[in-house]
């Protein structure tokens, strides 16, 4: 089981890695040609799209995986599609209102961003279809497709590239990828929209929604605080360092996506198997974290230019976060897919509030380095919480 889990995880990781290689090429090109302020604006545009999409997903992907083995009903996917349509409408209105009132972006960029939410919703909900069917190849091609389109678009427009063009490329890449990625054959008979059914589905997925949203806000709230307290220039520096943390977190992300539907089957993953997975991830995390720490200067000042020299100490701090990401990943997925998920939720929310509160208090006073150290602190507290609940999951009362 462990071998097949890692084989599927590696397949997904290779696709994620290919997409990340392409996005890293784009990232380096942008960082070397744009000042941190302009670079920060584009990073925040991408971050805002991710946050709205995750909020609107409302745990439906995880809810579907948790129920798939029990029901295996063709119309179960229709339920999450109908519910996702409802959250798409609500999220689009909310995003448009927020961005217009705060004047975060020019109006044409806001309009393009709102249109991008539709194909992004199809791409995210498509993961729910493929993951429990163990069709990881389709998912592995998704990000490379998007990044390749953006890269080609950038190369064609680099002489006059700006925020508006970036927004156009985000929309076009998501739309083209959704055309081939989404399982359109399942749309038959799903159009009979039922508002009460969608409400019940969202009510049922709410626990997963709170888990995913809290963990995502935990990972992205720092960008919001930096953007609105220190400006796009500081976010450009921070984003340059954060990019390497994102890249190295691909393997634990791939493992988590493949582990969740397995862990959702009661008793399928034993304590011994979890210990083996944990040991493998700890060794991999230590190797990658060490490499990141000692290559910080190379990855920032040397590769991106002197404008990004301030990102070097951030990369060193993020090396500790990489290790914690790796060891936390299998523990958190086992807990979140267990019957203790509702009891775990308040602890996850407290840890997220600790991160957000720390960022709000420390970043204006100590700058972007405080955000990096705040992530280390809350990853450590998250690790302790996960350990506590893993012991409960495998206690005699729950086995």
C-alpha positions as CSV (number, residue, x, y, z in Angstrom):
1,X,0.0,0.0,0.0
2,X,2.8,2.4,1.0
3,X,4.6,1.7,-2.3
4,X,1.5,2.4,-4.5
5,X,0.7,5.5,-2.4
6,X,4.2,6.9,-3.1
7,X,4.1,5.9,-6.7
8,X,0.8,7.8,-7.3
9,X,2.2,10.7,-5.2
10,X,5.4,10.8,-7.3
11,X,3.3,10.8,-10.5
12,X,1.3,13.7,-9.2
13,X,4.5,15.3,-7.8
14,X,6.2,15.1,-11.2
15,X,3.3,16.9,-12.8
16,X,3.2,19.5,-10.1
17,X,7.0,19.8,-10.4
18,X,6.8,20.3,-14.1
19,X,4.2,23.1,-13.6
20,X,6.4,24.6,-10.9
21,X,9.5,24.5,-13.1
22,X,7.6,26.5,-15.7
23,X,6.2,28.9,-13.2
24,X,9.7,29.3,-11.7
25,X,11.0,30.2,-15.1
26,X,8.2,32.8,-15.4
27,X,9.0,33.9,-11.8
28,X,12.7,34.4,-12.6
29,X,12.0,36.3,-15.8
30,X,9.5,38.6,-14.1
31,X,11.7,39.2,-11.1
32,X,14.7,40.0,-13.3
33,X,12.8,42.4,-15.5
34,X,10.3,44.0,-13.0
35,X,10.9,46.0,-9.9
36,X,9.7,44.4,-6.6
37,X,6.6,46.6,-6.6
38,X,5.3,45.6,-10.0
39,X,6.3,42.0,-9.3
40,X,4.4,42.1,-6.0
41,X,1.2,43.3,-7.7
42,X,1.2,40.3,-10.1
43,X,2.0,38.0,-7.1
44,X,-1.0,39.4,-5.2
45,X,-3.3,39.0,-8.2
46,X,-2.4,35.3,-8.4
47,X,-2.7,35.0,-4.6
48,X,-6.2,36.6,-4.6
49,X,-7.4,34.2,-7.3
50,X,-6.2,31.2,-5.3
51,X,-7.8,32.5,-2.1
52,X,-11.2,33.1,-3.7
53,X,-11.2,29.7,-5.4
54,X,-10.3,27.9,-2.2
55,X,-13.0,29.7,-0.3
56,X,-15.6,29.0,-3.0
57,X,-14.6,25.3,-3.1
58,X,-16.0,25.1,0.4
59,X,-14.5,21.7,1.2
60,X,-16.5,20.1,-1.7
61,X,-13.5,18.3,-3.1
62,X,-12.7,16.6,0.2
63,X,-16.4,15.9,0.9
64,X,-16.7,14.1,-2.4
65,X,-13.6,12.0,-1.7
66,X,-14.9,11.1,1.8
67,X,-18.3,9.9,0.4
68,X,-17.1,8.4,-2.9
69,X,-16.2,4.9,-1.5
70,X,-19.4,4.7,0.4
71,X,-21.8,5.7,-2.4
72,X,-19.9,5.6,-5.7
73,X,-23.0,7.3,-7.1
74,X,-22.7,9.0,-10.5
75,X,-25.0,11.8,-9.3
76,X,-22.9,12.5,-6.3
77,X,-20.5,14.5,-8.5
78,X,-23.6,16.4,-9.8
79,X,-24.3,17.4,-6.3
80,X,-21.0,19.1,-5.8
81,X,-21.2,20.7,-9.2
82,X,-24.5,22.3,-8.4
83,X,-23.2,23.5,-5.0
84,X,-20.1,24.8,-6.6
85,X,-22.2,26.9,-9.0
86,X,-23.9,28.5,-6.1
87,X,-20.6,29.4,-4.3
88,X,-19.2,30.7,-7.6
89,X,-21.9,33.3,-7.9
90,X,-21.5,34.3,-4.3
91,X,-17.7,34.5,-4.4
92,X,-17.8,36.5,-7.7
93,X,-20.1,39.1,-6.2
94,X,-18.1,39.3,-3.0
95,X,-14.7,39.5,-4.8
96,X,-15.9,42.2,-7.2
97,X,-17.3,44.3,-4.3
98,X,-14.2,44.0,-2.1
99,X,-11.8,44.8,-5.0
100,X,-13.8,47.7,-6.1
101,X,-14.2,49.3,-2.7
102,X,-10.5,48.8,-1.8
103,X,-9.3,49.8,-5.3
104,X,-6.7,47.1,-5.1
105,X,-6.5,46.7,-8.9
106,X,-7.6,48.8,-11.9
107,X,-11.2,48.1,-13.0
108,X,-10.3,46.1,-16.2
109,X,-8.1,43.8,-14.1
110,X,-10.9,43.3,-11.6
111,X,-13.3,42.3,-14.5
112,X,-10.7,39.8,-15.9
113,X,-10.2,38.3,-12.5
114,X,-13.9,37.8,-11.9
115,X,-14.2,36.0,-15.3
116,X,-11.2,33.8,-14.4
117,X,-13.1,32.4,-11.4
118,X,-15.3,30.3,-13.7
119,X,-12.6,28.1,-15.3
120,X,-10.7,28.1,-12.0
121,X,-13.8,26.6,-10.3
122,X,-14.0,23.8,-13.0
123,X,-10.3,23.1,-12.6
124,X,-10.5,22.8,-8.8
125,X,-13.7,20.7,-8.8
126,X,-12.3,18.5,-11.5
127,X,-9.7,17.3,-8.9
128,X,-12.5,15.8,-6.9
129,X,-13.5,13.6,-9.9
130,X,-10.0,12.2,-10.6
131,X,-8.5,11.7,-7.2
132,X,-10.7,9.0,-5.7
133,X,-10.5,7.2,-9.1
134,X,-6.7,7.3,-8.8
135,X,-6.4,9.1,-12.1
136,X,-3.5,11.3,-11.0
137,X,-2.0,11.7,-14.5
138,X,-4.8,14.1,-15.6
139,X,-4.2,16.2,-12.5
140,X,-0.4,16.1,-13.1
141,X,-0.9,17.7,-16.5
142,X,-3.1,20.5,-15.3
143,X,-0.6,22.9,-13.9
144,X,2.0,22.4,-16.6
145,X,-0.7,23.3,-19.1
146,X,-1.5,26.5,-17.4
147,X,2.1,27.5,-16.8
148,X,3.1,26.8,-20.4
149,X,0.4,29.0,-21.8
150,X,1.4,31.8,-19.5
151,X,5.0,31.4,-20.3
152,X,4.4,31.5,-24.1
153,X,2.1,34.5,-23.5
154,X,4.8,36.3,-21.5
155,X,7.5,35.7,-24.1
156,X,5.2,37.1,-26.8
157,X,4.3,40.2,-24.8
158,X,7.4,40.8,-22.7
159,X,8.3,44.2,-24.3
160,X,5.0,45.7,-23.0
161,X,4.1,43.2,-20.3
162,X,2.0,44.7,-17.4
163,X,-0.6,43.8,-14.8
164,X,-3.5,43.8,-17.4
165,X,-1.7,41.4,-19.7
166,X,-0.9,39.2,-16.7
167,X,-4.7,39.1,-15.8
168,X,-5.5,38.2,-19.5
169,X,-3.0,35.3,-19.4
170,X,-4.4,34.0,-16.1
171,X,-7.9,33.9,-17.7
172,X,-6.8,32.4,-21.0
173,X,-4.6,29.7,-19.4
174,X,-7.3,28.6,-17.0
175,X,-9.9,28.6,-19.8
176,X,-7.9,26.5,-22.3
177,X,-6.8,24.0,-19.5
178,X,-10.4,23.6,-18.3
179,X,-11.6,22.7,-21.8
180,X,-9.4,19.5,-21.9
181,X,-9.2,18.8,-18.1
182,X,-12.8,18.9,-16.9
183,X,-14.8,15.6,-17.3
184,X,-17.5,17.1,-19.4
185,X,-19.2,13.8,-19.9
186,X,-20.6,14.0,-16.3
187,X,-22.7,17.1,-17.1
188,X,-25.5,15.0,-18.5
189,X,-28.7,15.5,-16.3
190,X,-27.0,17.8,-13.8
191,X,-28.7,21.0,-14.8
192,X,-31.8,20.4,-12.7
193,X,-30.6,22.9,-10.1
194,X,-32.0,22.5,-6.6
195,X,-31.2,25.3,-4.2
196,X,-32.1,23.2,-1.1
197,X,-30.0,20.3,-2.2
198,X,-27.0,22.6,-2.7
199,X,-27.5,24.1,0.7
200,X,-27.6,20.6,2.3
201,X,-24.4,19.7,0.4
202,X,-22.6,22.8,1.5
203,X,-23.8,22.3,5.1
204,X,-22.4,18.7,5.0
205,X,-19.1,19.9,3.5
206,X,-18.8,22.8,6.0
207,X,-16.4,20.9,8.3
208,X,-13.9,20.3,5.5
209,X,-14.4,23.8,4.3
210,X,-13.4,25.3,7.6
211,X,-10.3,23.0,7.7
212,X,-9.2,23.9,4.2
213,X,-10.0,27.6,4.5
214,X,-8.2,27.9,7.9
215,X,-5.1,26.1,6.6
216,X,-5.1,28.2,3.4
217,X,-5.6,31.5,5.2
218,X,-2.8,30.4,7.5
219,X,-0.6,30.1,4.5
220,X,-1.8,33.2,2.6
221,X,-2.8,35.7,5.2
222,X,0.8,37.0,5.4
223,X,0.6,38.1,1.8
224,X,-2.6,40.2,2.6
225,X,-1.0,41.8,5.7
226,X,2.2,42.6,3.8
227,X,0.3,44.0,0.8
228,X,-1.9,46.3,2.8
229,X,0.6,47.3,5.5
230,X,4.0,47.4,3.7
231,X,3.0,47.6,0.1
232,X,3.7,45.8,-3.2
233,X,7.4,46.3,-3.0
234,X,7.7,44.3,0.3
235,X,5.4,41.7,-1.0
236,X,7.6,41.3,-4.1
237,X,10.6,40.5,-1.9
238,X,8.6,38.2,0.4
239,X,7.0,36.5,-2.6
240,X,10.4,35.9,-4.2
241,X,11.5,33.9,-1.1
242,X,8.1,32.2,-0.6
243,X,8.3,30.8,-4.1
244,X,11.0,28.4,-3.1
245,X,9.0,27.3,-0.1
246,X,6.0,26.6,-2.4
247,X,8.2,24.6,-4.8
248,X,9.6,22.3,-2.2
249,X,6.1,21.8,-0.6
250,X,4.9,20.0,-3.8
251,X,5.8,16.5,-2.6
252,X,3.9,16.7,0.7
253,X,1.0,18.3,-1.2
254,X,1.0,15.4,-3.7
255,X,1.2,12.9,-0.8
256,X,-1.6,14.6,1.1
257,X,-4.0,14.5,-2.0
258,X,-3.4,10.8,-2.5
259,X,-3.4,9.9,1.2
260,X,-6.7,11.6,2.0
261,X,-9.1,9.2,0.2
262,X,-7.2,6.2,1.6
263,X,-7.1,7.5,5.2
264,X,-10.9,8.2,4.9
265,X,-11.4,4.4,4.9
266,X,-11.5,3.5,8.5
267,X,-8.6,1.2,9.5
268,X,-7.1,1.3,6.0
269,X,-3.9,3.0,7.2
270,X,-2.4,1.4,10.3
271,X,-0.3,3.1,12.9
272,X,2.8,1.2,11.7
273,X,2.2,2.3,8.1
274,X,1.8,5.9,9.2
275,X,5.1,5.7,11.1
276,X,6.9,4.5,8.0
277,X,5.4,7.3,5.9
278,X,6.3,9.8,8.5
279,X,9.9,8.5,8.6
280,X,10.3,8.8,4.8
281,X,8.9,12.3,4.8
282,X,11.1,13.4,7.7
283,X,14.3,12.3,5.9
284,X,13.2,13.8,2.5
285,X,12.3,17.1,4.3
286,X,15.6,17.3,6.2
287,X,17.6,16.8,3.0
288,X,15.6,19.5,1.0
289,X,15.5,21.9,4.0
290,X,19.3,21.7,4.4
291,X,19.9,22.3,0.7
292,X,17.5,25.3,0.7
293,X,19.3,26.8,3.7
294,X,22.8,26.7,2.2
295,X,21.7,27.9,-1.2
296,X,19.7,31.0,-0.1
297,X,22.2,33.5,-1.4
298,X,22.4,31.7,-4.8
299,X,18.6,31.6,-5.2
300,X,18.0,35.2,-4.4
301,X,20.9,37.8,-5.0
302,X,22.7,35.7,-7.6
303,X,19.7,34.4,-9.5
304,X,17.2,37.3,-9.2
305,X,19.5,40.2,-8.8
306,X,20.5,42.7,-6.1
307,X,17.0,44.1,-5.9
308,X,16.0,40.8,-4.2
309,X,19.0,40.5,-1.8
310,X,16.6,41.0,1.2
311,X,14.9,37.7,0.3
312,X,18.0,35.7,1.3
313,X,17.4,35.6,5.1
314,X,13.7,34.8,4.4
315,X,14.7,31.7,2.4
316,X,16.9,30.5,5.3
317,X,13.9,30.9,7.7
318,X,11.7,29.1,5.2
319,X,14.1,26.1,5.2
320,X,12.8,25.3,8.7
321,X,9.2,25.5,7.5
322,X,10.0,23.1,4.6
323,X,11.0,20.4,7.2
324,X,7.9,21.0,9.2
325,X,5.7,20.8,6.1
326,X,7.1,17.4,5.3
327,X,6.6,15.9,8.7
328,X,3.2,17.5,9.2
329,X,1.7,16.4,5.9
330,X,0.9,12.7,6.6
331,X,-0.2,13.5,10.2
332,X,-2.6,16.2,9.2
333,X,-4.2,14.1,6.5
334,X,-4.8,11.2,8.8
335,X,-6.4,13.4,11.4
336,X,-8.5,15.4,8.9
337,X,-9.9,12.3,7.2
338,X,-10.8,10.7,10.6
339,X,-14.0,10.8,12.7
340,X,-12.2,13.3,15.0
341,X,-12.2,16.0,12.4
342,X,-14.9,18.1,14.1
343,X,-13.0,18.0,17.4
344,X,-9.8,18.9,15.6
345,X,-11.3,21.9,13.8
346,X,-11.3,24.4,16.8
347,X,-7.6,23.6,17.3
348,X,-6.8,24.3,13.7
349,X,-8.8,27.5,13.8
350,X,-6.9,28.7,16.9
351,X,-3.6,27.9,15.2
352,X,-4.7,30.0,12.2
353,X,-5.8,32.8,14.4
354,X,-2.5,32.7,16.1
355,X,-0.7,33.1,12.8
356,X,-3.0,35.9,11.5
357,X,-2.9,37.7,14.8
358,X,0.9,37.4,15.0
359,X,1.2,38.7,11.4
360,X,-1.1,41.7,12.1
361,X,0.9,42.7,15.2
362,X,4.5,41.9,14.2
363,X,4.7,42.7,10.4
364,X,4.1,46.4,10.7
365,X,6.8,46.6,13.5
366,X,9.4,44.1,12.3
367,X,8.8,43.8,8.6
368,X,8.5,40.7,6.4
369,X,11.0,38.6,8.4
370,X,8.4,38.5,11.2
371,X,6.0,36.7,8.8
372,X,8.5,34.0,8.0
373,X,9.2,33.3,11.7
374,X,5.5,33.4,12.5
375,X,5.1,30.5,10.1
376,X,7.8,28.5,11.8
377,X,6.1,29.1,15.2
378,X,2.6,28.0,14.0
379,X,4.0,25.0,12.1
380,X,5.5,23.9,15.3
381,X,2.2,24.3,17.3
382,X,0.4,22.6,14.4
383,X,2.8,19.7,14.7
384,X,2.0,19.3,18.4
385,X,-1.7,19.5,17.7
386,X,-1.4,16.8,15.0
387,X,0.6,14.5,17.2
388,X,-2.0,14.8,19.9
389,X,-4.9,13.9,17.6
390,X,-3.0,11.1,15.8
391,X,-2.6,9.4,19.2
392,X,-6.4,9.7,19.6
393,X,-7.1,8.4,16.1
394,X,-5.1,5.2,16.9
395,X,-6.2,4.8,20.5
396,X,-8.2,1.6,21.3
397,X,-11.5,3.7,21.6
398,X,-11.3,4.7,17.9
399,X,-9.8,1.5,16.3
